[in-house]
Amino acid sequence: MKTLFYTLCLCFLSLQVTAQQKTITGTVSDDSGLPLPGANIVVKNTSIGTQTDFNGNYKITASVGQVLVFTYVGFETVEKKIKTNTTNI
């Protein structure tokens, strides 16, 4: 009986961890609204990252509470904490 209990607990824990992952999407643009192709987006303190496409769009998977770091040559680095929304943080 204890084995079943521990197995169920383990299943619920793994579901909870999986549920915290979010797919974040958005567009990186300059102050005038022009898209920035090739901007780097990295989940802080990890090796998870991506780059924007020709239209400045990106998609990355991360957890609520983690921080995304946006960098582009000639621009100031921006850090944004992931909240519950999944678009345009």
C-alpha positions as CSV (number, residue, x, y, z in Angstrom):
1,M,0.0,0.0,0.0
2,K,2.9,2.4,0.8
3,T,4.4,1.7,-2.6
4,L,1.2,2.7,-4.4
5,F,1.0,5.9,-2.2
6,Y,4.6,6.9,-3.1
7,T,4.0,6.1,-6.8
8,L,0.9,8.3,-6.9
9,C,2.8,11.1,-5.1
10,L,5.6,10.9,-7.6
11,C,3.1,11.1,-10.5
12,F,1.5,14.2,-9.1
13,L,4.8,15.8,-8.5
14,S,6.0,15.2,-12.0
15,L,2.6,16.6,-13.3
16,Q,3.1,19.7,-11.3
17,V,6.6,20.3,-12.5
18,T,5.4,19.8,-16.1
19,A,2.5,22.1,-15.7
20,Q,4.8,25.0,-14.6
21,Q,6.5,25.1,-18.0
22,K,5.1,27.7,-20.4
23,T,5.7,28.5,-24.0
24,I,6.5,32.2,-24.2
25,T,6.0,34.0,-27.5
26,G,6.5,37.6,-28.5
27,T,8.1,40.1,-30.7
28,V,11.3,42.1,-30.0
29,S,11.3,45.6,-31.5
30,D,13.1,48.9,-31.1
31,D,11.6,52.1,-29.7
32,S,10.0,53.0,-33.1
33,G,8.4,49.6,-33.4
34,L,10.7,48.1,-36.0
35,P,11.3,44.3,-35.4
36,L,14.8,43.2,-34.4
37,P,15.8,40.0,-36.3
38,G,18.5,38.0,-34.7
39,A,18.0,39.3,-31.1
40,N,19.0,36.7,-28.5
41,I,16.6,35.5,-25.8
42,V,18.1,33.3,-23.0
43,V,16.6,31.9,-19.8
44,K,18.8,33.4,-17.2
45,N,21.4,31.0,-15.6
46,T,20.6,28.2,-18.1
47,S,21.7,27.2,-21.5
48,I,18.1,27.5,-22.9
49,G,17.9,30.2,-25.6
50,T,16.6,31.2,-29.0
51,Q,16.8,34.0,-31.5
52,T,14.2,36.1,-33.1
53,D,13.2,35.5,-36.7
54,F,13.2,38.0,-39.6
55,N,10.1,39.6,-38.2
56,G,11.4,39.8,-34.6
57,N,9.2,36.9,-33.4
58,Y,10.4,34.4,-30.9
59,K,9.2,31.3,-29.0
60,I,10.9,29.8,-25.9
61,T,9.9,27.4,-23.2
62,A,10.5,28.3,-19.5
63,S,8.9,28.2,-16.1
64,V,6.9,30.9,-14.3
65,G,9.4,32.9,-12.1
66,Q,12.4,32.4,-14.4
67,V,13.9,35.5,-16.1
68,L,14.3,36.0,-19.8
69,V,17.4,38.0,-20.9
70,F,17.0,39.9,-24.2
71,T,20.2,41.1,-25.9
72,Y,20.9,42.7,-29.3
73,V,24.1,44.4,-30.5
74,G,24.0,48.1,-29.9
75,F,21.0,47.9,-27.5
76,E,20.7,47.8,-23.7
77,T,20.2,44.3,-22.3
78,V,16.6,43.8,-20.9
79,E,15.5,41.2,-18.3
80,K,11.9,40.2,-17.9
81,K,10.5,37.9,-15.2
82,I,8.0,35.3,-16.5
83,K,4.6,35.7,-15.0
84,T,1.4,33.7,-15.7
85,N,0.8,35.2,-19.2
86,T,2.6,33.6,-22.2
87,T,2.8,36.4,-24.7
88,N,4.6,39.7,-24.8
89,I,6.1,39.7,-21.4
